[in-house]
Amino acid sequence: MTPTFKNGYFPTCGGHLLYWERHGTPGTEPIFFLHGGPGGRSTRHHLEFFDVNRFDIVLFDQRGCGRSHPHGELKHNNTGLCVEDIDALRQHLGFEKISLLGVSWGSWLAIQYQQLYPQAVLKTTLVSVFVPFSANVSAYDQQLSECLASVSLGTDGSSTRQIYQILSNGCAAQQRQAATHWLKAVLQLNGQTMRQDTLEDFVDEEAVRSIRLELHYHLNQYFFTRKQEHLILDANTQVIQGIKDTFGMTSLRWLRQHLNLQCQLLHAGHDAFEGAMLKAVRRTLTRSLCR
């Protein structure tokens, strides 16, 4: 069969419109890709994780993200509503059950989806995991603030909260400068760099809104609650994790305190497109269901 492509918008609660794309082969295993962020987006690049002849693939942009409308909207935008959106979109597209591939932030959405809708899940693959428990978020915030202080050179915007305030209330020039500082800090935290002119070209109004949305989640502790510490994941869940990904490994240790997980550890960082990670994802996705 020839792989197909469809796309559209799905109206969900709170005035949000979710953009979705459907790729691959109808009648094969339906799988939803949950992108990173918060504030990220899905792209055709993410199809590299899949064999389009073996899957019916749904890419979609989470609330306020990518091509979803209104872009960057903070109202009615939290983790619980994003999880509900996954199931609403599943029903809208007519799937009885779906598999999930969650990368980075998307891994936490996949975990939470299993808690609420276990009967709708075939199998789950979690890559470069992120769990927003309190100590992990605090350590992440501290390192981000240290990196912000070093790149902002003492100007306004040396903490995550200051960056958020500028992105919310500053003029356009101040917002772009704050967004540039934020991206420099994130790159530094990941051991990466980018040319100043490339950064300045990248930071437009859309980037400002995306970073503000990410910080909306971050400053609200990703809407993590004590109730979410009581997890159940079925036997069809597998984790792929790079050992050089500091916060991913911290997240994995937390998960292992609560669950018995099947996990592949690789000599890699957080980037799921690294060669070894990408191969592991493609191989793992085609595994058979446990009965």
C-alpha positions as CSV (number, residue, x, y, z in Angstrom):
1,M,0.0,0.0,0.0
2,T,1.1,3.6,-0.7
3,P,1.7,5.7,2.4
4,T,-1.0,8.4,2.8
5,F,-1.2,11.9,4.1
6,K,-4.1,13.8,5.7
7,N,-4.2,16.8,7.9
8,G,-6.6,19.0,9.7
9,Y,-7.6,20.9,12.8
10,F,-9.5,19.5,15.8
11,P,-11.4,21.9,18.1
12,T,-10.8,21.0,21.7
13,C,-11.9,22.7,25.0
14,G,-10.9,26.2,26.0
15,G,-10.9,27.6,22.5
16,H,-7.9,25.7,21.3
17,L,-7.5,24.2,17.8
18,L,-5.1,21.3,17.5
19,Y,-3.2,20.8,14.3
20,W,-2.8,17.1,13.3
21,E,-1.2,15.2,10.4
22,R,-1.7,11.5,9.6
23,H,1.0,9.6,7.7
24,G,1.8,6.0,6.9
25,T,-0.4,3.1,6.0
26,P,-4.1,2.9,7.0
27,G,-5.1,-0.4,8.7
28,T,-1.6,-0.8,10.3
29,E,-0.7,-0.1,14.0
30,P,-2.0,3.4,14.9
31,I,0.6,5.4,16.8
32,F,0.6,8.9,18.2
33,F,3.8,10.9,18.4
34,L,4.0,13.2,21.5
35,H,6.6,16.0,20.8
36,G,8.9,17.6,23.3
37,G,8.7,21.0,25.0
38,P,6.5,22.1,26.5
39,G,6.3,24.6,23.6
40,G,7.8,22.4,20.9
41,R,6.1,21.1,17.8
42,S,5.9,18.1,15.5
43,T,7.6,18.2,12.1
44,R,8.1,15.8,9.2
45,H,11.5,15.2,10.6
46,H,9.9,13.1,13.3
47,L,8.7,10.6,10.7
48,E,12.3,9.3,10.8
49,F,11.3,7.3,13.9
50,F,8.8,5.2,12.0
51,D,8.5,2.7,9.2
52,V,5.7,4.4,7.3
53,N,4.7,1.0,5.8
54,R,4.1,-0.5,9.3
55,F,2.4,2.3,11.1
56,D,-0.6,4.7,10.8
57,I,1.2,7.7,12.3
58,V,-0.4,10.7,13.9
59,L,1.7,13.8,14.4
60,F,0.1,16.7,16.2
61,D,1.0,20.0,17.8
62,Q,0.0,20.3,21.5
63,R,-2.0,23.2,22.8
64,G,-0.4,26.5,21.9
65,C,2.4,24.8,20.0
66,G,3.5,24.8,16.3
67,R,0.5,25.2,14.0
68,S,-2.1,24.8,16.7
69,H,-4.2,27.9,17.5
70,P,-4.0,30.3,19.2
71,H,-0.2,29.9,19.1
72,G,1.5,30.4,22.5
73,E,-1.9,30.7,24.3
74,L,-1.4,30.2,28.1
75,K,-5.1,30.1,29.1
76,H,-6.6,26.6,29.4
77,N,-3.1,25.2,28.9
78,N,-1.8,22.6,31.4
79,T,-0.7,19.0,31.5
80,G,-4.0,17.5,32.3
81,L,-5.8,19.2,29.4
82,C,-3.0,18.1,27.0
83,V,-3.5,14.5,28.1
84,E,-7.2,14.8,27.6
85,D,-6.5,16.2,24.1
86,I,-4.7,13.0,23.1
87,D,-7.8,10.9,23.9
88,A,-10.2,13.3,22.3
89,L,-8.1,13.3,19.1
90,R,-7.9,9.5,19.2
91,Q,-11.7,9.3,19.2
92,H,-12.0,12.0,16.6
93,L,-9.8,10.0,14.2
94,G,-11.7,6.8,15.0
95,F,-9.1,4.6,16.7
96,E,-10.2,2.1,19.3
97,K,-6.6,1.8,20.6
98,I,-3.3,3.5,19.9
99,S,0.4,3.1,20.6
100,L,2.3,6.1,21.9
101,L,5.8,7.4,21.2
102,G,6.7,10.1,23.7
103,V,10.0,12.0,23.5
104,S,11.4,14.2,26.3
105,W,8.4,16.2,27.6
106,G,6.2,14.0,25.5
107,S,7.3,10.9,27.5
108,W,5.6,12.4,30.6
109,L,2.4,13.0,28.6
110,A,2.5,9.4,27.5
111,I,2.9,8.2,31.1
112,Q,0.0,10.3,32.2
113,Y,-2.2,9.1,29.3
114,Q,-1.6,5.5,30.4
115,Q,-2.8,6.4,33.9
116,L,-6.1,7.8,32.7
117,Y,-6.8,5.7,29.6
118,P,-5.1,2.3,30.0
119,Q,-7.8,0.6,28.0
120,A,-7.0,2.7,25.0
121,V,-3.2,1.9,24.9
122,L,-1.6,-0.8,22.7
123,K,2.1,-0.1,23.7
124,T,4.2,2.8,24.8
125,T,7.7,3.8,24.0
126,L,9.4,6.5,26.2
127,V,12.5,8.2,24.9
128,S,14.8,10.6,26.7
129,V,12.4,10.7,29.6
130,F,11.5,13.7,31.7
131,V,9.6,13.5,35.0
132,P,8.7,16.9,36.6
133,F,9.0,15.8,40.2
134,S,9.9,18.6,42.6
135,A,13.7,17.9,43.1
136,N,14.2,17.4,39.4
137,V,12.5,20.7,38.4
138,S,14.4,22.6,41.2
139,A,17.8,21.2,40.0
140,Y,16.9,22.0,36.4
141,D,15.8,25.6,37.4
142,Q,19.0,26.1,39.3
143,Q,21.2,25.1,36.4
144,L,19.2,27.2,34.0
145,S,19.5,30.2,36.3
146,E,23.3,29.7,36.6
147,C,23.6,29.6,32.8
148,L,21.3,32.6,32.4
149,A,23.4,34.6,34.8
150,S,26.5,33.8,32.8
151,V,25.0,34.7,29.4
152,S,23.1,37.8,30.5
153,L,26.2,39.4,32.0
154,G,24.3,40.9,35.0
155,T,21.5,42.5,32.9
156,D,17.8,41.8,33.6
157,G,16.9,38.2,32.8
158,S,19.3,36.2,35.1
159,S,16.6,33.9,36.3
160,T,13.8,31.9,34.7
161,R,11.1,34.0,36.4
162,Q,12.7,37.3,35.2
163,I,12.8,35.9,31.6
164,Y,9.2,35.0,31.9
165,Q,8.2,38.4,33.1
166,I,10.1,40.1,30.3
167,L,8.5,37.8,27.7
168,S,5.1,38.5,29.1
169,N,5.3,42.3,29.7
170,G,8.4,43.7,27.9
171,C,8.5,45.5,24.6
172,A,9.3,43.6,21.4
173,A,13.1,44.4,21.6
174,Q,13.2,43.3,25.3
175,Q,11.4,40.1,24.5
176,R,13.7,39.2,21.7
177,Q,16.8,39.8,24.0
178,A,15.3,37.7,26.8
179,A,14.4,34.9,24.4
180,T,18.0,35.0,23.0
181,H,19.4,34.8,26.6
182,W,17.1,31.9,27.3
183,L,18.2,29.9,24.2
184,K,21.9,30.6,24.9
185,A,21.4,29.3,28.5
186,V,19.7,26.1,27.2
187,L,22.4,25.5,24.6
188,Q,25.1,26.0,27.3
189,L,23.3,23.6,29.6
190,N,23.4,21.0,26.8
191,G,27.0,21.7,25.9
192,Q,26.1,23.3,22.6
193,T,26.7,26.7,21.0
194,M,25.1,28.7,18.2
195,R,26.4,31.7,16.3
196,Q,25.0,35.0,17.5
197,D,23.6,36.0,14.1
198,T,22.0,32.5,13.7
199,L,20.4,33.0,17.2
200,E,19.1,36.4,16.3
201,D,17.6,35.2,13.0
202,F,15.9,32.3,14.9
203,V,14.3,34.5,17.6
204,D,11.1,35.9,16.1
205,E,7.6,36.4,17.6
206,E,6.8,32.7,17.3
207,A,10.0,31.8,19.2
208,V,9.1,34.3,21.9
209,R,5.6,32.8,22.4
210,S,7.0,29.3,22.4
211,I,9.6,30.1,25.1
212,R,6.9,31.9,27.2
213,L,4.7,28.8,27.0
214,E,7.6,26.6,28.1
215,L,8.3,28.9,31.0
216,H,4.5,28.9,31.9
217,Y,4.8,25.2,32.4
218,H,8.2,25.3,34.1
219,L,7.2,28.0,36.7
220,N,4.0,26.0,37.4
221,Q,6.2,22.9,38.2
222,Y,4.7,21.4,35.0
223,F,1.4,21.0,36.9
224,F,2.9,18.0,38.7
225,T,0.8,16.8,41.7
226,R,1.4,14.3,44.5
227,K,-1.3,12.1,43.0
228,Q,0.9,11.6,39.9
229,E,3.5,9.8,42.0
230,H,1.3,6.7,42.1
231,L,1.9,5.2,38.7
232,I,1.0,2.1,36.9
233,L,2.5,1.2,33.5
234,D,1.7,-2.0,31.6
235,A,4.1,-4.6,30.3
236,N,4.0,-3.1,26.8
237,T,6.0,0.0,28.0
238,Q,9.7,0.4,27.1
239,V,12.2,3.2,27.9
240,I,15.1,4.2,25.7
241,Q,17.5,6.5,27.6
242,G,20.9,8.1,27.0
243,I,23.2,7.9,30.0
244,K,24.7,11.3,29.2
245,D,21.3,13.0,29.7
246,T,21.6,14.2,33.3
247,F,17.9,15.1,33.9
248,G,16.7,12.1,31.9
249,M,18.7,9.7,34.1
250,T,17.4,11.4,37.2
251,S,13.9,11.0,35.8
252,L,14.6,7.3,35.1
253,R,15.8,6.7,38.6
254,W,12.6,8.3,40.0
255,L,10.5,6.1,37.7
256,R,12.4,3.0,38.8
257,Q,11.6,3.8,42.4
258,H,7.9,3.6,41.5
259,L,7.8,1.0,38.7
260,N,9.5,-2.1,37.3
261,L,10.5,-0.8,33.9
262,Q,12.0,-2.4,30.7
263,C,14.8,0.0,29.8
264,Q,17.5,0.3,27.1
265,L,20.5,2.5,28.2
266,L,22.6,3.9,25.5
267,H,25.8,5.9,25.4
268,A,24.0,9.0,24.2
269,G,22.6,12.4,25.3
270,H,19.1,13.8,25.3
271,D,18.8,14.1,21.5
272,A,16.6,11.3,20.2
273,F,18.0,11.7,16.7
274,E,21.5,10.6,17.7
275,G,22.4,7.6,15.6
276,A,22.2,5.0,18.3
277,M,19.0,6.5,19.8
278,L,17.3,6.7,16.5
279,K,18.1,3.1,15.6
280,A,16.9,1.9,19.0
281,V,13.6,3.7,18.6
282,R,12.9,2.3,15.2
283,R,13.8,-1.2,16.4
284,T,11.7,-0.9,19.6
285,L,8.6,0.4,17.9
286,T,8.3,-2.8,15.8
287,R,8.3,-5.1,18.9
288,S,5.4,-7.5,19.4
289,L,2.8,-6.9,22.1
290,C,3.2,-8.7,25.4
291,R,0.2,-10.8,26.2
